C-alpha cells in the first residue's frame, strides 16, 4: 500500500547504506551519491508526496547521516587506524539500527490509497450532533448532563464537479488513542492526506428509481470509533443507502463535539469496564467451551452461563440499543429545518437496516429482535449479548458474520472445525431469513479498516493473515448484497452461492430463505 515513489526512495536508501559499508576506495563516491539521492528523494516525497509525516522522520534522519558520513569518508586520506575503525564500527551499528527503524516505520504506516467504492452514486458526508434530553449521562458526575451523540452520515450525492474529497478519517488522532498513547497524536497527522471518496455536505442525489433511499444505522465496536469501517460506509452509500454511524459517547475511544470538547472513553458509569488480563484468559477459555459444545442445547447452556458471569455487558448494551432507537426516532421526525434537513422526505424508514461490528453488532442483533422498525440487520463478529439473549427471536432478515475461531485459539488448520459458531443460538432461534458465514484467517479486527492504516496491526497480532484487500471486498459484497436483497429487492447471488470465488469464506449457511433467491 506504500506509494511507488516512496518505495523507490527506500530502495535507494537501502542501497546507499550497503554501499557505505563497503571499502571506501572503490565504493566511497558511489555511496555518497546514493546517500544524496536518497535524501533528495525522501525530502521530495515529504514535500510533494505523502506529506512531512512523522513515520518518515527516522528515514530522513538516516539519509542525512549517510550523506554526512560518506562525505567524511571521502575526505579521508592515508591508511586506516584504530580510531577510524572504531568510528566505522559504531556507525555500522547505529546506521543498521536506524535503517531497521526507518524502513519498518515507513512500511508500517503508509500513505495508502483507499479502494474505490463500486456503486454508481457519488458520496456525501456530514456530521450531526444530537442530544437526548430524556436520558441522563451516566458517565459524568453532573446530574444535569444529558446523553449527547455525534453521528457521521454517508449518503448518495450529486457531487459538484472538481470538489475535493474529504480525508477518510476526519480525526486521525483517534489512532493514537487506539495505540494507548504509545505514539503521539502528531504521528498520525499524515492520515489527513489519505483522501476517501466522500465530499462534505454536498447535495443529496435523486434516487434512480425516484423513491426515497433506504436507511442504515451502524454502531462501532466497544472502545472503537464511528469511522472504523469508513470504506464499507462509502461502498453502501455508493449503492444508494443513507448510512448513519453512531458514535456511542464514553464507550467510543473518543468523541469530538462541535464545541471542541473531546469526550474520552470512560465506560465505568455504565458498569462496563475493560476486563483485567487474568479475566481475559478466563473469558477466552469460556468462549472455547461454547464453541466446543456437542449439541445445540449444550451450546445454549454454555452461552447462558457465560452471559450470567458478565452482567455488565448487558447493562452497557442497553445504552447502545437506546442510542439506536433515539437516532431512529430523530430520523422519523426529521424536518426541512432540523439537523437532518438535507435528508427530510428522502429517507424510506420502512426500509431500515441496523448493523454493527463487535459490541455494535450485538446492539444491532438485540435491536432487530426487539424493535419492529428494523427490517434487516447484520452482526459483524459480535457475541450476541443482551438481556434474555437466549430467548431472542429475530423476525427480520439477519446475517451473522464471524472471524476464524481456529485462528483465535491457535489451532492447527487440519483440526476439525468447532461444532458451533459463537452466535449459533441466535441463528437457530431466528424465525425470519437468516445467514451465517465465517471468513478464514480473519481475526476480530479484520472487520475494520485498521489493516489499511497500518500493516503493523497484523504483526502485533491484532489482525489475522487474510489479505486486507480481499477482506474489504468480502465485507463490501456480502453486506451490500444482503441489504440490497432485503431492502432494495435487488439480486444478491453471493447469498445463494456463497464461497464461489471467495475461498476465504470457509463456512456459509442459511435458514428460512426460500423465495429470496434471484
N, C-alpha and C positions, 0 to 999 in steps of 0.2 A: 504493500500500500504506500510505500515511500515513493516520492516522485522520481522520475528518471534522472533529472539533473542532479538532485541530491545524491542519488545512488552513485553517479559518476564522480561527484565531488568526494564521497567517502572512499571510493576505489582509488582515486589519485592520492588521497591522504594515506591510505594503507601502503601504496607503492612508495611514497616518499619516506615513510617510516622504515620500510625494509631497506631501501637504498641507503638510509642514514646509518644503518648497522654495518654496511659493507666497507671494505677498505677505502680510505679517503682518496688515495692517489688515483684509483680507477673510477670511483663512483661518486666522489665528493661533489663535483659540479652537477651531475645528474640529480643527486639528492637535493641540492639547493634549488634547482629549477623546479623539481616536482613539489617541493615544500611551498615555493612561491605560488605555483599554480593551484595547489590545494587551498592555500589561504585565500587567493583571489576567488576561487570557485565557491567556497563556503561563505565568504563575505557577500558575493553577488547573490547567493541563494537567500541569505538573511535579508538583504535589501530589496531584491526584486522577486524573490520566490515565496517561500512559506513564511517569511517574516522573521525578525530577530528573536527567535523563540529560545527559551531557556535550555531546552534539551540540546541545542546546538552550541551552547557556550563552551563546554569542555572540548568539543571538536575544533572550534575556532581557536581556543587557547592552545591546544596541541599543535595546530598548524603554525601558529606564531612561534611556539617553542622550537618546532622543527626548523623554521626559517632562520631563527637566530643561531641555533646550534650548528646547522650546516654551513652558515656563513662564517661562524667562528672556526670551524674545522678547515674551511678553505684558506683562512688567513694564517694557518699554522705552517711552520717550516721546521726542518730538522727531524731527527729521529724521535719516535715516541718515548716517553719516560713514565715513571710510575704515577706522577701527578695526572698526566693526560689519561692514562689507563683508568685511574680512579674516577676521574670526571666522566669518562666514557661509560664505565660500568654503572655509575649512578644514573646517567642519562638513559641507558638501556632499560633499567628497572622502572624509572619514572615514566618514560615515554610509553613503555609497554602497558603499564597500568592505566595511563591516561587514554591510550588507544582503546583498551577494552571498555572503559567507561564511556568514551566518546561515541564509539560505534554502537555500543549497547543502547545508550540513551537515544541516539538518533533513530535507531530502528524500533525501539520500544514505544516511542511517542511520535509517530509520523504525522505529517500534514496529509491526511488521506482525502481521496475524492469519493464522496458518498455515492452509492449506486443510484441511478435514476429510477424514479417510480415508473410503473408500466401502464398506468391509466391514461386516458385521453384529456383529462381536465388539468388546467393549471391549478396551482395550490396557493391559498392564502393562509396566513397565520395571524392569530390575535391572542391577547392576554386579557382576562376578565377577572375582576375582583368581586367576591361575594361575601356577604355577612349574614349569618343565620341568627336573627335577633331572638329566636325562641330557645336557643341552646347555649348554656354557659360553656366557656372554655375551661376544661378541667386541668389543663397543663400549666396554668398560671395561678398566681396567688391572689389576683384581683377577682373578687366575686362578681364584679360587673362586666368582666370580659365576656364577649360572645364569640362563637365559633366563626373564624374567618377562613376563607379558602381562596386560592388562586386556581384558575382554570385556563389551560392552554388549548386553543382551538385550531385545528387544521380543517380546511374546507375547500370545496371546488371553487375556483376563482377565475374571473376574467382578468388576467394579469396585464397591466399596461405594457406596451412594447418598450423594451430597454430597461425595465425596472430591475434593480439588482436583488438577488435572493438574500434572505436573512441567514445568519450563522445557524448551523444545525442545532447548536446548543446555545441558548440565549445567555446563560450564566456558567461559563466554563469552570468557575471556582468550585462548583459542586463536586468536581472530580478530586480536588484537593481534600474536600471533606470525606469523600468516599475512601481515599487512601489514609484516612485518620490523621491528617496533618503531617504525614511523613514528607510531603512535598508542599512548597508554598503555593498560594493561590496563583502567583505570577507565573509559575511553571507551566500552567495550562492556558495562559493568555493566547497562545498561538491558535487555539481552537476557534477563536473568533474569525480566523481566516478560513476555517472549514465551512464553506457555504452549503446549505441544504438546497431545497427546491421550493421552499415556502417564501411568500412575499408578504410583508407586514401590512395588515389592514386593507388589503385590496378588495375590490368589489366581489360579492358573491356571484357565481356564474348562474346562468339559467340551465336547468336540467335538460338533458337531451330529449326526455320524454314529456317535458312540460309540467311535470309533477314536482311537489316539494321533495327534498332529499331525505333519505333515511338517516337516522341519527345513531351514533355510537357514543357510549360513555365508558371511559377507561380509568383504571386505577393501577398505580405503580406498585412495586414491591415494598415491603416494610423496611424503612430505613433507606429508601432509594429516592427517586425524584421523577417528576412528571414527564420528562423528556427521555426517559431511559430507553424507550422504543420509538424514537422520533422517525426513524426510517420506515417503520411499519405504519405510523400515522400518515406520513406523506403518501405511501402506497394506497392506503384506504381512501384518502381524500381525492387522489387522482382518479379513483374508480367511482366517485360520486357519493361518498359518505361525508357527513359533517361529524367530526370526531372531537369530543370534549374530554380532555385529560385532566383529572382532578389531582391537585397536589394536597395530600392529607396532612395538614399543618401539625407540626410537632411529632409526627410519625414519618415524615419525609426527612431526608438529610438536612436540607434547609429550604425555606421558602422566603423569597423576597416579596415584600408587599409594595404597593405603589408609592407609599410614603417613605420608602427607603429602609424600613425595618427588615432585618434578616432573622427570621424565626427558626431557631436551630432544633435539631432532633432532640426531643425530650418526652419520651412516652410514659414517664413514671406516673403522670396524672391519670393515665388510663390503665394503671396496673399491668403494664405490658413492657417490661424492660428486657434487655438482652440477657440471655442465659449465660451463666458462668461456664468456663471451659469444662469443668467436670460434668456440668449439666448437659453440655453439647454431646459429650460421649454417650451419656445415658439416653439422650434423645435419639441419636443415630442407632444405638442398639435396639431401641424400641421400634424404630422405623423398619429395621431389617426384619424383626419378628413379624411385623404387619405384612410385609411383602412375602414372607416365607410361609404364611398360613396355607393349610392344605385344603380347606373348604371355605366357601363364602361366609358361612356362619362364624367360623373361626376368625376369618379376616375382619368381619364386623365387630366381633367381640374384642379383638386386639385394638382395633381403631377406637372403640368406645373407651377402653381402659386408658389408652394413650391420651385421649382428649380430656378425660376426667383428671388426669395428672397435670394438665396445662390449662387451668380455667382462665388465666389471664388472657390467653389468645382469643377466646370467645368474647371476653369483655372488651378488648380493643377492637375486635371485628365489628361489634355493634356500632361503633362510632363511624366506621367506614361505610357501613350499609346505610346509616342515616345521612352521611355526607352525599352518597349516591342519590338517595331519594330526594334530598334537598335540591341538588343541582337539577334533577329532572323536574321537580316542582317549578323551579325558576324558568326552565325551558318551556314548560307548558303555559306559563303566564307571560311569556316574552311579548313585549310590545315594541312598536316602532321607536318609541322614545326611551326605551330602557337599555340596560347594559348589553342585552342580546339583540339590539335593534337591527343589526345587519342581517340577522337570521329570522326575524319575525315573519311569520307567514310562509317561510321557505323550509320549515322543518316538519317532516312527517313522523310524529311521535307514535303513530300506530305501527311504525316500522322501526322500533327502538331495539338496539343491541347493547348489551352490557358485557364488558370483558376486562381482564386484568391479568397481571403477572404475579405469581407467588401469593403473598397475602392479599394483593389486589384481585387475584384470580379466585381466592376463597370468598372475598366480598362479592364478586360477580356471581359465583355459584349460589351463595346464600340469597342474594337479592333476587335472582331469577327464579328461585324455588319458592319465594315468599311474596313476590310482588308481580301481579299480572301485567304490569306495564312492560316488563321485559319480554320481548318477542323472540330473542335469540341471544345466547351467551357463550362465552369461552373462558375456561380456566387454564391459564398458561403456567403449568407446573407449580401449583399451589395446593398444599394439603387442604381439603375441604373442611375447615373448621366451621364453627358456628353453633349456637345453642340448639340442642336436639338435632345435631347434624345427621345422626344415623337415621332419623325419620324423614329427612328432606326428600321430596319427590318433585323433580323439576318437570313441568309440562312443556315448557318452551323448548325448541331445538337447542341443543347444547353440545359443546365439544370440549373434551379434556385433552390437554397436550402435556406429555411427560418427558422428562430427561431420562438418561440411561442409568438405571439403578445399579447395574453392574459396575459402571464407572465410579459411582458414588462410594460403593463399598469395596472397591479394589478387587473385584472378582475377575477370574480369567474369562476370556472371550468364549472358551469352549464349555464353560459351566452352564448347565441347563438354566433356562430363564426362571425367574420367580413365577409362582402361580398367579399372583395378583399384582396389579399396579396400585399405587397408593390410594387413588380415588375410585377404585372399582366398586366400592359400596355405594357411591353416589351414581356411578354409571349404571349399575344394576337396578337401582331404585328409580331411575328415570321412567316417566310414563310417556314422554314425547320422543322425537327423534334425537338420538344421542350417538356421539362418535368419540373414539379414544385412539390416540396414537402415541408412539414412542420414537424419539429421534436418537439414533445410535451415536455414541461418543459425545453426547451433549450433557453438560452439567447445568445446574440451575441457572447460572448467569449467562449461559448461551442464549437464553430467551431475552436478550437485551442487546444494545448496540455497543457494549463495552469492548468487545473484541476488535471493533473498528478503531476505537480510540487508542487502544494500546494492546499489542500482542503480548505484553508482559502479563496480562490477565491470565493467559494460558500458562505461561512459565511459572506463575505463582500458584497455580492450581485452582484459580477462581473460575476457569472455564475449561471445558473438555477439548479434545483434539479435532472435533468436527470443524471443517473449514468455515470461516465466518461468512464468506460469500454464499456458500451452499445453505448455511443455517438461515441467513437472511432470505434467501429465495424460498425455502420451505415455509418459513413463517408467513411471508407475503402471500404465497399462493394458497396455502391451506386456510389461513384466516380470512383473506379476501374472498376466496371461493366459498367458504362456509357462509359468510354474511351475504354474499351475492345470491346464493341459492335461497336462503331463508328470509331475506329482507327485500331482495330485488327480483325474485323469481327468475334468476339467471342461471345458466348452466354452470356446473362445478364438477367436471369429470374426475378431478383428483379425489373426490369423495366417494366415487364409485369404483375407482381402480387405484386406490392408494398404494404407493410404493412403486408404481410403474414410472421408471425414470428417476426415482428417488430411492436409491439403495440405503440412504441414511434412515428412512422410515422403516424400521425393522418390525414394528407391530402396529396393526391397524384393525379396528373392529367397529361395528356399528349395530344399533338396535332400533327398531321402530321407524325405519327409514323407507319403508315401502311407499312408492308413489312419488318420491322426491328425486329420483334419478332423471337425468336428461340425456 
